[in-house]
């Protein structure tokens, strides 16, 4: 395996996947089409959804599209050297993890898609076009085939998606859509479990190989963590991802402050400041330990800039401006 004790480290963290029999499914949250009460339940859902402002719909669609590009993410997870599912049905710990992770994550897009379809509030064809473009375009984390960098990326990204889903749900709840709030909170709970697994795997890597692990951490942070949906395209004009990110910043769904806080959390969780290293690794250590404060110092100004930017039309909501 690619790093010391990789097989045992990954096996230990398979506990963060849940058995299918104990897992929630999208149909648990939505009207059941076979029930006599189907039409009444759909009408109630649509009535609640009317209260959601356009900004909440935009971040909800952005989260949905991000989740639905899972084929790209699973492919990428099997690229790093030594971490792979060679046959597509291999039984090594990483292969078992990536397939289990994908199976759990797949429900997120299904659930959000069905909710938005039933709500009648968004242009579903436009969201579907965006998803197809994103899967075609793929995504590049900047980690190459380096497994150390890949683990840094997923540790960061799972925490970021947890924050985005949780905050979207809180916003929905503030407008009285408590079912959507529960949906988003449930998805955020999955992201939290996945985050915990990736963080713990990398923590062991850092313990065993601090020099290489710290260098990988610093290199990924110098590149900046690119969001999975960075290459989304709705088939229209303009940079739909940047416009979506501005809305998320304005609504405080996912902000520069969150980015800074994630760095601080990882540095603390991984006890980076306590690592005994020298040379390049020590310089990497100093860099990441001071990075959160640098982003935090920019956070308020970044928020002000987002507020000052003009509203942009979104095809997802029939060209209305947000």
C-alpha positions in Angstrom: 0.0 0.0 0.0 1.1 3.6 -0.5 1.6 4.7 3.1 2.5 2.8 6.2 -0.3 0.6 7.7 -2.7 1.9 5.0 -4.8 -1.2 4.9 -5.4 -1.3 8.7 -5.9 2.5 9.0 -8.6 2.4 6.3 -10.2 -0.8 7.7 -10.5 0.8 11.1 -12.5 3.7 9.6 -15.0 1.6 7.6 -17.2 1.9 10.7 -18.2 5.4 9.4 -20.2 3.7 6.6 -23.6 2.5 7.6 -25.2 -0.8 6.6 -27.8 -0.3 3.9 -30.5 -1.8 6.0 -29.9 1.0 8.6 -29.7 3.8 6.1 -32.2 6.4 5.3 -33.6 6.6 1.7 -35.0 9.6 -0.2 -38.5 8.2 -0.1 -38.4 8.5 3.7 -38.7 12.3 3.4 -41.1 12.8 0.5 -44.7 12.0 -0.5 -45.1 8.4 -1.3 -46.5 8.0 -4.9 -48.4 4.8 -4.1 -50.3 6.4 -1.2 -53.9 7.7 -1.5 -52.7 10.9 0.2 -50.1 11.5 -2.5 -51.8 14.6 -4.1 -52.5 16.2 -0.7 -48.9 15.7 0.4 -47.5 17.1 -2.8 -49.8 20.2 -2.5 -48.6 20.7 1.1 -44.9 20.5 -0.1 -45.5 23.0 -2.9 -47.2 25.3 -0.5 -44.3 25.2 2.0 -41.8 25.7 -0.9 -43.6 28.9 -2.0 -42.0 30.6 1.1 -38.5 30.0 -0.1 -36.8 33.1 -1.6 -34.8 32.8 -4.8 -31.5 33.0 -3.1 -32.3 29.8 -1.1 -33.4 28.1 -4.3 -30.1 29.0 -6.0 -27.9 27.6 -3.2 -30.1 24.5 -3.1 -29.7 23.9 -6.8 -25.9 24.5 -6.5 -25.8 21.9 -3.7 -27.9 19.5 -5.8 -25.7 19.8 -8.9 -22.6 19.3 -6.8 -24.0 16.1 -5.3 -25.1 14.7 -8.7 -21.7 14.8 -10.2 -20.7 11.7 -8.2 -19.4 9.7 -11.2 -16.5 12.2 -11.5 -15.7 12.0 -7.8 -15.6 8.2 -7.5 -13.4 8.1 -10.6 -11.0 10.6 -9.0 -11.0 8.7 -5.6 -9.6 5.7 -7.5 -6.8 7.6 -9.2 -4.3 8.2 -6.4 -1.3 5.8 -6.4 -1.9 2.8 -4.3 -5.6 3.7 -3.6 -7.7 2.0 -6.1 -10.5 -0.4 -7.0 -8.6 -2.3 -9.7 -11.5 -4.4 -10.8 -14.5 -2.3 -9.9 -15.5 -4.9 -7.3 -12.3 -5.4 -5.4 -12.4 -6.2 -1.7 -9.4 -4.2 -0.5 -10.4 -1.6 2.2 -10.1 1.5 0.0 -12.3 -0.1 -2.7 -14.9 -1.1 -0.1 -14.8 2.5 1.3 -15.1 4.3 -2.1 -18.0 2.2 -3.2 -19.7 2.5 0.2 -19.1 6.3 0.2 -20.5 6.7 -3.3 -23.6 4.6 -2.4 -24.3 6.9 0.6 -23.6 10.1 -1.3 -25.7 9.1 -4.2 -28.8 9.4 -2.1 -28.1 13.1 -1.6 -28.6 14.2 -5.2 -31.6 11.9 -5.5 -33.4 13.4 -2.5 -32.7 17.1 -3.4 -33.6 16.4 -7.1 -37.0 14.9 -6.1 -37.7 17.7 -3.7 -37.0 20.4 -6.2 -39.0 18.6 -8.9 -42.1 18.3 -6.7 -41.7 21.9 -5.4 -42.3 23.4 -8.9 -40.0 26.3 -7.9 -37.1 25.8 -10.3 -36.4 25.1 -14.0 -35.6 21.4 -13.7 -34.4 21.1 -17.3 -31.8 23.8 -16.6 -30.6 22.1 -13.5 -30.3 18.8 -15.4 -28.3 20.5 -18.2 -26.0 21.9 -15.5 -25.5 18.5 -14.0 -24.8 16.9 -17.4 -22.2 19.6 -18.2 -20.5 19.2 -14.9 -20.1 15.5 -15.3 -18.8 16.0 -18.8 -16.4 18.7 -17.7 -15.1 16.7 -14.7 -13.1 18.4 -11.9 -9.5 18.8 -11.0 -8.5 19.0 -7.4 -4.9 19.7 -8.2 -3.8 16.6 -6.2 -2.8 14.6 -9.2 -2.2 11.0 -8.3 -0.8 11.8 -4.8 -2.8 10.0 -2.1 -1.6 12.3 0.6 -2.9 15.4 -1.2 -6.1 13.5 -2.0 -6.8 12.8 1.7 -6.2 16.5 2.5 -8.7 17.5 -0.2 -11.5 15.1 0.9 -11.0 16.0 4.6 -11.5 19.7 3.7 -14.3 19.2 1.2 -16.5 16.9 3.3 -16.4 19.5 6.1 -17.2 22.3 3.5 -20.2 20.4 2.1 -21.5 19.6 5.6 -21.4 23.4 6.4 -23.1 24.3 3.1 -26.0 21.8 3.5 -26.5 22.5 7.2 -26.7 26.3 6.6 -29.0 25.9 3.6 -31.3 23.8 5.8 -31.3 26.4 8.6 -32.2 29.1 6.0 -35.1 26.9 4.8 -36.3 26.4 8.3 -36.2 30.2 9.0 -38.8 30.5 6.2 -41.0 27.8 7.7 -39.9 24.9 5.4 -39.0 22.5 8.2 -39.1 19.4 6.0 -36.4 20.8 3.8 -34.5 21.8 6.9 -34.6 18.2 8.1 -33.5 16.9 4.6 -30.5 19.2 4.5 -29.6 18.4 8.1 -29.7 14.7 7.3 -27.4 15.1 4.3 -25.1 17.2 6.4 -25.0 14.4 8.9 -23.7 12.0 6.3 -21.1 14.5 5.3 -20.0 14.7 8.9 -19.4 11.0 9.1 -17.5 10.9 5.9 -15.4 13.9 7.1 -14.6 12.1 10.3 -13.3 9.0 8.4 -11.1 11.0 6.0 -9.7 13.2 8.8 -8.9 10.1 11.0 -7.2 8.3 8.1 -5.0 11.3 7.4 -4.3 11.8 11.1 -2.7 8.4 11.1 -0.7 9.1 8.0 0.5 12.3 9.6 1.5 10.4 12.7 3.5 7.8 10.7 4.9 10.1 7.9 4.8 13.7 9.2 7.2 15.1 6.7 5.5 14.0 3.5 2.0 14.5 5.0 2.7 18.1 6.1 4.2 18.9 2.7 1.1 17.6 1.0 -1.2 19.6 3.3 0.7 22.8 2.5 0.8 22.2 -1.2 -2.9 21.7 -1.4 -3.6 24.9 0.6 -1.2 26.9 -1.6 -3.3 25.7 -4.6 -6.5 26.6 -2.7 -9.2 24.0 -2.3 -11.2 24.0 -5.5 -14.9 23.2 -5.0 -16.1 20.0 -6.7 -18.6 22.0 -8.8 -16.1 24.6 -10.0 -16.5 23.6 -13.6 -20.3 23.6 -13.6 -21.9 25.2 -16.7 -25.6 25.8 -17.3 -25.3 26.2 -21.0 -25.8 30.0 -20.9 -23.5 33.0 -20.6 -21.4 33.9 -17.7 -19.7 31.9 -14.9 -22.6 30.2 -13.1 -20.4 28.8 -10.4 -19.0 32.1 -9.4 -22.4 33.6 -9.4 -23.7 30.8 -7.2 -20.7 31.2 -4.9 -21.5 34.9 -4.5 -25.1 34.1 -3.5 -23.8 31.5 -1.0 -21.4 34.1 0.4 -24.1 36.7 0.8 -26.5 34.3 2.5 -23.7 33.0 4.7 -24.3 29.5 3.4 -20.6 29.0 2.7 -18.2 31.9 3.2 -14.6 33.0 3.4 -14.9 32.8 7.2 -16.0 29.1 6.8 -12.9 28.5 4.6 -10.7 30.0 7.4 -12.4 28.0 10.1 -12.0 24.7 8.2 -8.3 25.3 7.9 -8.1 26.1 11.7 -10.1 23.0 12.5 -7.9 20.7 10.5 -4.7 22.2 11.9 -6.0 21.6 15.4 -7.5 18.1 14.7 -4.3 16.9 13.1 -2.2 18.6 15.9 0.0 20.1 13.1 1.8 22.4 15.5 3.0 19.5 17.5 4.7 17.6 14.7 8.5 17.2 15.0 9.8 18.0 11.6 12.6 20.0 9.9 13.5 21.5 6.6 10.8 21.7 4.0 8.3 20.0 6.3 8.9 22.6 9.0 8.3 25.4 6.5 5.1 23.7 5.4 4.1 23.4 9.1 4.7 27.1 9.7 2.7 28.0 6.6 -0.4 26.0 7.4 -0.4 27.0 11.0 -0.6 30.7 10.1 -3.0 30.4 7.2 -6.4 30.5 8.9 -5.7 33.9 10.4 -4.8 35.3 6.9 -8.1 34.2 5.5 -10.0 35.3 8.5 -8.6 38.7 8.2 -10.0 39.0 4.7 -13.4 37.5 5.5 -15.4 40.6 6.4 -14.1 42.5 3.3 -15.0 39.6 1.1 -18.5 39.6 2.5 -18.8 43.3 1.8 -17.6 42.8 -1.8 -20.2 40.0 -2.3 -23.0 42.3 -1.0 -21.9 45.1 -3.4 -21.8 42.9 -6.5 -24.8 43.3 -8.9 -27.6 40.7 -9.0 -27.2 38.1 -11.7 -29.9 36.1 -13.6 -30.0 32.3 -13.0 -31.4 30.0 -15.6 -32.2 27.6 -12.7 -34.9 30.0 -11.5 -36.2 31.1 -14.9 -33.7 33.9 -15.4 -34.7 35.8 -12.2 -31.9 37.8 -10.7 -30.4 37.2 -7.3 
